[in-house]
Amino acid sequence: MRFSPDAVVFRVRLNLERVHTAEAALRAWLPLVSELRPVTAKFEEADPSGLRRGFLADVLVVLPRTQDRAAESGTVRDRLLASVGVLAHRLGLDPTAFEVDENGAGGVLNVKDPTDTEDATEGGSGTAHGAYLVLALTGADPLNPEGSEMDYEDTGEDLL
């Protein structure tokens, strides 16, 4: 997918650990998903042999850069942090924990392991929606910055 260079693209990972049915997980996430209007969303039950429990969600959210006068007059990093702050607050996360990459166009907000928090709620990560990872990149998907139109020179036989 291609995105505007003026957009900030987020990958948000959510985990509801104490929810036992897909219906309950989707019901808990519906208000957030409706508000954020993600480009894509993936919901699944956590692998019983994995590190996480309950239900997982991965949403791709595209937001225009925040129109903050101080951020607009600043660097690419300042504009990114302004947009990250808005989303982080909505998810119940601390935007000061966001780590920016070297060029200031992207970064990650990684929440501590759920067992490290004493006041964990339904989400397990201490947030109402279970947000535990936010990846951000200006103008591209943080997990696929080259876009979905990638050329592979190999035949792919090694993948069979």
N, C-alpha and C positions, 0 to 999 in steps of 0.2 A: 504494500500500500504506500502511496505517496501522500505526504502531508505538507502543509504550508510551512515555509521557514519561520513564519511568525507564530506557529503553534507549539505548544509544549505537549509532548506525547508521554503518557504515564502508563506503566504496567503496575497494577495494584494487585497484590496477593493477599487474600483473606482466608482465615481459618476459624471456623466455629467448632471448637473442640467438644463442647458439652451438648451439642444438638445430635439427636439420635435418628432423625428421619430427614430425607431430602426435602420433604414438604416444609418442615420446620426451618431448615436452613434457607430455602428460597424465600419463605415468608419473612425471615429476619433480614435478608439482603434486599428485598424488593424496594423499600423506600430509598435506599442508597443507590441502587441501580437505576431507579426511575429518575432520581435527581441528577446523577452523573451522566446518564445517557451514553454508555460506552459504545464504542465502535464494534467491539467484540466482547463476548463474555463466555467463560467456560466454567462449568460447575461440575464437581465430582466428589464422590466419597473418597476419603483418604484411604490409602493402602494400609491394611491392618498391620503389615510388617514394616511400615515406614515410620518416620520420625513424628509425623503429625497424626492427630486423631480427628474424628468427626467428619466435617465437610470442608472442601476447599473451593475457592473461586479465584479466577484469574481474569481481570477485566482490563481492557485497553481503552483508556480515556484520552480524548484529545480536547485540550482547552486552549483558547486564545491566550496569548501572554497577557498577564495582568496589566491593566492600564494604571500603573502607579507612577506618578510624576517623578519621584526620586529614582525609581528603578529604571524608567525610560531614559533618564539622563545618565545612567550609570553604564556599567559594562554588561556584556552578555550574561555573565554570572549573576549580576544584580537582578536582571530581568527574569532569569530562571528561578532564583530564590523567591521572588515575589509570587510567582505562580505556584511554586511548591508549597509556600506558606499557606495559601488559600486552601489547597487540597488537603494538606496535612492537618490543618485545624478541623476541617470537615470530618476527617477520619479519626479524630481524637489523638493525633500524634504530635510530637514536639518537632516543629520544623527546624530547630537549631541542631538536631541530630543528623540533618541531611548533609551528606558528604559529596562535594562537587568534584567532578573529574578535572584533569589537568587543563583542558581548554575552556572550562566553564560552561560548556553547552549541555552537560548532563550530570547525572549523579545518582546516588542511592540513599534511601532512608531505610535502615534496617533496624527493626525493633528487637530488643533483647529476647532471648528464649523465654517462652511463656512460664517456665518453671522459675525464672528469676524474679518474677513480679509477685508481690504478696497480695495485691488487690486485683488479681485477674478476674474478669467478668466472664460472661458467656463466650466471648471471643477467645479467651485464653491468653491473648496478648495484652490484656488490660484495656482494650478498646471495645466499644459496643459491637462493631462489625468484624472484629477479629483481624484487623489489618496488621500485617507483620512485615511487609516488604513493599516499598514504593521505588520503582525505577523511573527515571525521567530523562528525556532527551529532547532537545529543541529540534523540531522538524522531522523526526524519524522515530520509529518504534525502537525502544531501547534494546529489545531482544533481537531485532532484525534491522539494524541501521542501514543496510544496503537496499532495503525494500524487498517486496515479494518477487520481483522480476530478477532472479539471479541466474546467471549462466554458469552451467557446470560443464567443464571440458571433458570430464571422465564419463564413461558410459553408465556408471552406477552399478555395474555387475558385482562389485565387492559388497554392495549393500543387500544383495539377495541371499 
